[in-house]
């Protein structure tokens, strides 16, 4: 709208009064510039108009642990997102790209001096795997050489399992989405045969198998002629399978290759985002083999992991709105292949502190498991205090101990078939989203093997990161 209005003004002659500029003093700016340091703007790159309120609900839930304060839709498919701190904002950017209903949810740092029309959302930061590289070229230095091919390379993963560095090299690059996805790089050396190196992308949003552009499917492609039996130039093979769940991963370091720096530097992997240490020791560390570093579980919450074959995992969670004294529970069951077996979300009466809602979630999850007759089940939730209380052999005379008694009785009666364990927040997001939805909507949802849309992305991500 603003662009077309400006175009209309382009040929007009203005009066002196209209040309008299209004001077805006710095102290007249209503929003302090520093507020923008913790904010992002986001746009869903999608031909259809998406349901903004649904996106807001979904990402408030997904970014709960990132301390998201507010998400507002300020134009069609365009959002302003604020976090508690710049570190929270950076952590969300670091884990991108994000998508909503498979369409790319592009994020950029909010700038106090730009209008919503000044953001291009053209560049996507994404992990790229480069296959078939000769072993002698599996180096951080190669990442710099690749700049001309796959875009600015920000980071190289030199860990020996997740970064692989044998079958493939894993780099984080800034790709230009106005161009079709690049499918390969050819490495040429004067003294050796050229190598064709196929590319794969991690967490790639919807893209067109016909033209290779991000943001539409081949069915909606304006340039691809659809013929029955046609072989497309792009395909699902461009998507990389994500690393296995982190609980089993060896620890290591990422090497940062910032094109604005003279030397590569290393950073410890941490959920808050890498803190660059551009000193000579760090540079030396990146040049040698990755050095294992201690990595407490508390700073690296594992993703959801499937249960062993023959077992069912039931994730449960509670949500509580203190102002309204409203509580709700969410329960989802999945098997060892990650397939959804069923679940529900529903409001529950609040009969005590907020923890009582978690206890209700556990109890309803246990009842649900028994009702389905699953012979071996692991019920997980993210209330560590309650899990510890359950596993304590001594009699618990506290209020929470009292509230846990019915759950204890069900577990004891199962003779080992029902076990309860702790899940980190990030491994329990599906149950959390269900509980949060029921709490905010004061409504009930029940499902069997067909996963409801409100958690489909979470279930998909859980699955992708676990196999
Ligand atoms: Zn297309």
Boltz pocket constraint, residues with backbone or C-beta under 6 A from the ligand:
constraints:
  - pocket:
      binder: B
      contacts: [[A, 208], [A, 209], [A, 210], [A, 211], [A, 212], [A, 213], [A, 216], [A, 217], [A, 218], [A, 220], [A, 221], [A, 222], [A, 223], [A, 224]]
      max_distance: 6.0
